[in-house]
């Protein structure tokens, strides 16, 4: 008996549903649908090597079922220490800003670099315990900033902006006992 059939029997999922999921996943791959891939590798006693491909269309569809209070999030003045009308100005300024390093901090304990390179905005942090890199397209950040209307955030708009994250490594976290990477393709 194949692994899939055994897995279906153990978990109690009908084989037909499991095969349909595999076929639909293959179709999504062939049609060029966008996926986020979360890869986690840990070491030590509880060692884990996990790779989770997440179809972005599935995330968007699942968002329909979010509770109403999560579909339109109200921010308090403390949570939003800036005037919402300035977000569009910030989004435009980010796009128009020249390439270069905007923040470069080096201390005995850490190094932090924030830069813009072409259409990418990069944040890199290195400490003795960890190394973190986040690289995001400027137009993705612009879309996220524009998802704020007044004192409200529209998560649906942020999910729609995921389309701007294509064929790139988005997040890379490296610690002594774990490595987490998020790719988009």
C-alpha positions as CSV (number, residue, x, y, z in Angstrom):
1,X,0.0,0.0,0.0
2,X,1.4,3.4,-0.9
3,X,2.2,6.1,1.7
4,X,-0.7,8.3,0.6
5,X,-3.2,5.6,1.0
6,X,-1.8,4.7,4.4
7,X,-1.8,8.4,5.4
8,X,-5.4,8.8,4.3
9,X,-6.5,5.7,6.2
10,X,-4.7,6.8,9.4
11,X,-5.9,10.4,9.3
12,X,-9.4,9.4,8.2
13,X,-9.5,11.5,5.0
14,X,-11.2,9.7,2.1
15,X,-8.7,8.8,-0.6
16,X,-10.8,10.7,-3.2
17,X,-10.5,14.0,-1.3
18,X,-6.7,13.5,-0.8
19,X,-6.2,12.8,-4.5
20,X,-8.4,15.8,-5.4
21,X,-6.2,18.0,-3.2
22,X,-3.0,16.7,-4.9
23,X,-4.4,17.2,-8.4
24,X,-5.7,20.7,-7.6
25,X,-2.3,21.6,-6.1
26,X,-0.6,20.3,-9.2
27,X,-2.9,22.3,-11.4
28,X,-2.2,25.4,-9.3
29,X,1.5,24.9,-9.8
30,X,1.1,24.4,-13.5
31,X,-1.1,27.5,-13.9
32,X,1.4,29.7,-12.3
33,X,-0.5,30.5,-9.1
34,X,1.4,32.3,-6.4
35,X,2.7,30.3,-3.5
36,X,4.4,31.2,-0.2
37,X,6.9,28.6,1.0
38,X,7.7,28.6,4.7
39,X,10.8,26.5,5.5
40,X,11.8,25.8,9.1
41,X,14.8,23.8,10.2
42,X,15.7,23.4,13.8
43,X,18.5,21.5,15.5
44,X,18.9,19.8,18.9
45,X,16.7,17.4,20.8
46,X,13.5,18.5,19.1
47,X,15.0,18.7,15.6
48,X,12.4,19.6,12.9
49,X,12.7,20.0,9.2
50,X,9.5,21.4,7.9
51,X,8.5,22.8,4.5
52,X,5.0,24.3,4.1
53,X,3.9,25.5,0.7
54,X,0.9,27.8,1.0
55,X,-1.1,28.8,-2.0
56,X,-1.8,32.6,-1.8
57,X,-5.2,32.0,-3.4
58,X,-6.1,29.7,-0.5
59,X,-5.0,32.5,2.0
60,X,-7.2,35.0,0.2
61,X,-10.1,32.5,0.2
62,X,-9.7,31.7,3.9
63,X,-9.7,35.4,4.7
64,X,-13.4,35.5,3.6
65,X,-14.1,33.5,6.8
66,X,-12.3,35.8,9.1
67,X,-14.5,37.3,11.9
68,X,-15.9,40.7,10.9
69,X,-13.8,42.5,13.5
70,X,-10.7,41.2,11.7
71,X,-11.8,42.3,8.3
72,X,-11.7,46.0,9.3
73,X,-9.3,46.7,12.1
74,X,-9.7,49.9,14.1
75,X,-6.4,51.3,15.5
76,X,-6.2,53.5,18.6
77,X,-4.1,56.6,18.6
78,X,-1.4,54.7,20.6
79,X,-1.3,52.0,18.0
80,X,-0.9,54.5,15.1
81,X,1.5,57.2,16.1
82,X,1.3,58.9,12.7
83,X,-1.4,60.8,10.8
84,X,-3.1,58.4,8.3
85,X,-3.1,61.2,5.6
86,X,0.7,61.1,5.7
87,X,0.9,57.5,4.7
88,X,0.3,58.2,1.0
89,X,3.1,60.8,1.1
90,X,5.4,58.2,2.8
91,X,4.5,55.6,0.1
92,X,5.4,58.1,-2.7
93,X,8.6,59.2,-1.0
94,X,9.7,55.6,-0.6
95,X,9.2,54.9,-4.3
96,X,11.0,58.1,-5.3
97,X,13.9,57.8,-2.9
98,X,17.3,57.1,-4.4
99,X,19.1,53.8,-3.8
100,X,21.3,53.8,-0.8
101,X,21.8,52.9,2.8
102,X,19.5,54.9,5.1
103,X,20.4,53.5,8.5
104,X,23.7,51.8,9.3
105,X,24.2,51.1,13.0
106,X,27.2,49.1,14.2
107,X,27.8,48.5,17.9
108,X,29.6,45.7,19.8
109,X,26.3,44.0,20.2
110,X,24.5,44.4,16.9
111,X,24.6,45.6,13.3
112,X,21.5,47.1,11.7
113,X,21.3,48.2,8.0
114,X,18.2,49.6,6.3
115,X,18.6,50.3,2.6
116,X,16.8,50.7,-0.7
117,X,18.2,49.0,-3.8
118,X,16.3,49.3,-7.0
119,X,12.7,48.3,-6.3
120,X,13.6,46.5,-3.0
121,X,13.6,47.8,0.5
122,X,16.0,45.8,2.8
123,X,16.3,45.4,6.5
124,X,19.2,43.4,7.9
125,X,19.9,42.8,11.6
126,X,22.9,40.8,12.9
127,X,23.5,40.1,16.6
128,X,25.6,37.3,18.2
129,X,22.4,35.3,18.6
130,X,20.6,35.8,15.3
131,X,20.7,37.1,11.8
132,X,17.5,38.5,10.3
133,X,17.0,39.7,6.7
134,X,13.7,41.1,5.3
135,X,13.6,42.1,1.6
136,X,10.4,43.6,0.3
137,X,9.4,45.2,-3.0
138,X,8.7,48.9,-2.6
139,X,5.4,48.6,-4.3
140,X,4.3,45.9,-1.8
141,X,5.2,48.3,1.1
142,X,3.3,51.1,-0.7
143,X,0.2,48.8,-1.0
144,X,0.4,47.9,2.7
145,X,0.7,51.6,3.7
146,X,-2.4,52.4,1.5
147,X,-4.4,49.6,3.2
148,X,-4.8,52.1,6.1
149,X,-7.9,54.3,5.7
150,X,-8.3,56.8,8.4
151,X,-8.0,54.9,11.7
152,X,-8.7,51.5,10.0
153,X,-6.6,48.8,8.4
154,X,-8.0,46.7,5.6
155,X,-6.4,43.2,5.8
156,X,-8.0,42.2,2.5
157,X,-5.9,44.9,0.8
158,X,-2.7,43.6,2.4
159,X,-3.6,40.1,1.2
160,X,-4.2,41.5,-2.3
161,X,-0.8,43.1,-2.3
162,X,0.9,39.7,-1.8
163,X,0.8,39.5,-5.6
164,X,3.7,42.0,-5.5
165,X,5.9,39.4,-3.8
166,X,6.9,37.1,-6.6
167,X,10.0,35.0,-7.1
168,X,11.9,36.2,-4.1
169,X,13.1,35.3,-0.6
170,X,11.1,37.6,1.7
171,X,12.3,36.7,5.2
172,X,15.4,34.9,6.4
173,X,16.0,34.3,10.1
174,X,19.1,32.4,11.3
175,X,19.7,31.5,15.0
176,X,22.0,29.0,16.6
177,X,19.2,26.4,16.8
178,X,16.8,27.3,14.0
179,X,16.6,28.7,10.5
180,X,13.3,30.1,9.1
181,X,13.0,31.2,5.5
182,X,9.9,32.5,3.7
183,X,10.0,32.5,-0.1
184,X,7.3,33.7,-2.6
185,X,6.9,32.4,-6.1
